[in-house]
Amino acid sequence: MGFGQGLSGLNAASQSLDVIGNNIANSGTVGFKSGTATFADVYANSRVGLGTSVASINQRFTIGTISGTGNQFDMAIDGARGMFRVVEPSGAVLYSRNGQFAADKDNYIINAQGQRLTGYINGSTTPSPIMVPVGNIEPSPTELLTFKSNFDGNEPAIDNTTTPFSPTNSDSYTHYYPVTVYDSLGNKHQLDQYFVKRQSATAGQSEWNVYYRSAGLTVTPADADLTTLTFDDAGRLLTTPATVDVNIDVTGGASPAAAIAMKVNYADSTQFAGPFSPNFTQDGYPTGEYASMSVAADGSIVASYTNGETKSVGTLVLAHFNNLQGLQPVGGNAWAETGSSGQPILGVPGQNGMAQIKGQAVEESNVDMSQELVNMIIAQRTYQANAQTIKTQDQVLQTLINLR
């Protein structure tokens, strides 16, 4: 019986060394989770045990170190809860912590095994493969122009009767400011604003007339429907609402687009004793080509374009299991769902306890090399001790044989 006990110890120690060796071999494997051999004693209706056996090989799903890579497609799960959901070409669904991804010839985001990363696309609640958002972003016409400025209160008023407004006569206006706006096709157009200070009929107030032009195009409001900005003696804008509907008719061009219908907001403008200091923002932009992709902490897949705009094209989906030890390792840093693991719990990063995502980074192996080397020494000594028990039993048996 003693031989069997020692032999079982040798087998167990050998398998433990195999696990340790596998851990050490994968110390540089991205997303790798180290394993541990778990042992159990063996009894068979006997007061003396029959040795040991390997009960299971458990994996430690602790978090590895996050390190930056600079690759736009790489991503790391920054937390314990969550795994990437990938789909094989055959349609089988696997799960991984390896965030090394790239784009294939069909613009799908894949890992080194050719498995496609999945997420929620266009608001769908069903995971599907994520594609690189190539192509152009659609243009957006200008709908809101916010113009904020200080109008110099010391500027002299211009008499419209003696010096009527004319864009060709610089003496007929106080300030001129051009703004670029966009039509529905993304074409640029210049909206010229001419500001003319007038003498107000109301004591303690100042008035500024605004005239609009766009080269070769019809602009409303016309000069007959003057836009007037009125300020009090403290420099505060009295005109309410301070928003003007301005339309530019661009429908007759070589590439006809919808007329630009925008609101020009002059709120928060002032009239103090200081220089004319215009500042504006407008919400239109031209088309732009795809430049790069990034992943936000909440899993949003964000495309960047050459026109400076960004667009969310989907959201990464993560999976978690009630029993991670029940997952079946299938190689390639991937696991498959089993009955023991339970069904995957899907969610987006940062919600319902799911970990967040770190873009342009990967999670390194969680192998603790110093601990593994210590475990190797212990397993080696265990192997030697079991071999010694077999040797001792052999000596005892030899003694019995030599009895006369």
Helices and strands as residue ranges (DSSP letters): H 2-25, E 35-42, E 51-59, E 66-68, E 75-78, E 83-87, E 93-96, E 102-103, E 109-110, E 116-120, E 128-129, E 136-137, E 144-148, G 170-172, E 175-182, E 188-198, E 206-213, E 218-220, E 227-231, E 243-249, E 260-265, E 279-282, E 288-295, E 300-305, E 310-316, E 318-320, G 324-326, E 328-331, E 334-336, E 345-347, E 356-359, E 361-363, H 369-401
